[in-house]
Amino acid sequence: MSLSRVKDLRLPLMNLVRLKGTPILEQLHLEERLLRTSSDNWCIVNDGTNVPTIVMGMSGKPCQLIEVRPVMEDRIPVIKRFTGGGTVIVDKSTLFVSLICNKDDVPNVQPYPRSVMAWSGSLYGEVFKGVNGFQLRENDYVFGDRKFGGNAQSIIKSRWIHHTSFLWDYDVRNMAYLKLPSRVPQYRLERDHTEFVCRMKDYIERSDFIEKTVKAVGNQFTLKQVNLEDIDSYAKGGYLKTTRLLTMEELEEAMAGTTQNA
Amino acid sequence: MWASSTANALKLSSSVSKSHLSPFSISRCFSTGLEGLKYANSHEWVKHEGSVATIGITAHAQDHLGEVVFVELPEENTSATKEKSFGAVESVKATSEILSPISGEIIEVNKKLTESPGLINSSPYEDGWMIKVKPSSPAELESLMGPKEYTKFCEEEDAAH
């Protein structure tokens, strides 16, 4: 047996699911299902989503976070996801990487937000080695002082998920659907969206990023490719699905709330 | 009560005197279990008084979670099941589920947490209580840790990472 095979045997197993253009709602439903009903570790990479979509964190209130009228007029879907964190607008240019881990398979990481965040920062530090200015800053991935990756987590009894949306590229017009949130990182310094974020494509090739991410994960886990069609055999049983698309009625209520407070 | 007031005192003074409070001594304070409470290894506490048990998360837990910005609580008159989730808190960028240490009927939830989720950080054993339960199986309380055992558990858990 070769030395590399011996090394692999000591690493915990992680299933790798590679998607392309999967709708973000479907991706989030998959993640929530795997977090709650599977006992395996998972890495999900989605190379873009199909249509521009707004995704809010668990506690997000539409009237506070989005410009409801244009969102409704332009029929932009709005999702509330099962993880914490802020609001993003994603599209075909966005890259998604999600890591679902059993806490016992990452024993040097305590199942708390800051510990998981630090671990992720170290992993992506490998991905962006040689790229100037990369760091985990407060809870964002940045080049210098400009954010290109937003993170969110959900921690349950013995497992956690850390998922990231990477701004490969973005349409400035889409940023106009988002309000300036009330809770912002200190380093943002009152900058609006276009001054605060940057495009990952200015720093690394798309395929290079995906392959380096898979490699970095493979340094800590033995990766096994799993096709989407085979997921049912890994995720059995019912669970409370909390990720959902907001209804028109909810958006209308949010708009009414905004109008009242204006 | 001592740990809560000490934790609050540390929070007030930390910006001034952080330099002479080592991370170890701060975490020891948050790790100390209060007398009169029982503890789960998922860092919830239970105060059993008569036919009612009050449940919240410990100072150790709130310290590790960070600033709590949102609390999701169950409806009153629903049931809690030992070691199953009854709600969640949001802190930093994470939702973290909260597990019930005991089973029973949820007779009251702390509605103040909706407007003031930070009570969990500032007063985890008093104003930051989360639910009150009528225990269905009082024997479940016996399997929980006492304050000394919980203190040791926290120290060992932190030392292992």
Chai-1 contact restraints between the chains, C-beta under 6 A:
chainA,res_idxA,chainB,res_idxB,connection_type,confidence,min_distance_angstrom,max_distance_angstrom,comment,restraint_id
A,M58,B,E90,contact,1.0,0.0,6.0,A-B,restraint_1
A,M58,B,T95,contact,1.0,0.0,6.0,A-B,restraint_2
A,S59,B,F70,contact,1.0,0.0,6.0,A-B,restraint_3
A,S59,B,E90,contact,1.0,0.0,6.0,A-B,restraint_4
A,T83,B,T95,contact,1.0,0.0,6.0,A-B,restraint_5
A,G84,B,E90,contact,1.0,0.0,6.0,A-B,restraint_6
A,G84,B,K93,contact,1.0,0.0,6.0,A-B,restraint_7
A,G84,B,A94,contact,1.0,0.0,6.0,A-B,restraint_8
A,G84,B,T95,contact,1.0,0.0,6.0,A-B,restraint_9
A,G85,B,K93,contact,1.0,0.0,6.0,A-B,restraint_10
A,Q110,B,H161,contact,1.0,0.0,6.0,A-B,restraint_11
A,Y112,B,H64,contact,1.0,0.0,6.0,A-B,restraint_12
A,P113,B,G66,contact,1.0,0.0,6.0,A-B,restraint_13
A,P113,B,V92,contact,1.0,0.0,6.0,A-B,restraint_14
A,P113,B,A94,contact,1.0,0.0,6.0,A-B,restraint_15
A,N139,B,K93,contact,1.0,0.0,6.0,A-B,restraint_16
A,N151,B,K93,contact,1.0,0.0,6.0,A-B,restraint_17
A,A152,B,K93,contact,1.0,0.0,6.0,A-B,restraint_18
A,Q153,B,K93,contact,1.0,0.0,6.0,A-B,restraint_19
A,Q153,B,A94,contact,1.0,0.0,6.0,A-B,restraint_20
A,S154,B,T95,contact,1.0,0.0,6.0,A-B,restraint_21
A,I155,B,A94,contact,1.0,0.0,6.0,A-B,restraint_22
A,I155,B,S96,contact,1.0,0.0,6.0,A-B,restraint_23
A,I156,B,E97,contact,1.0,0.0,6.0,A-B,restraint_24
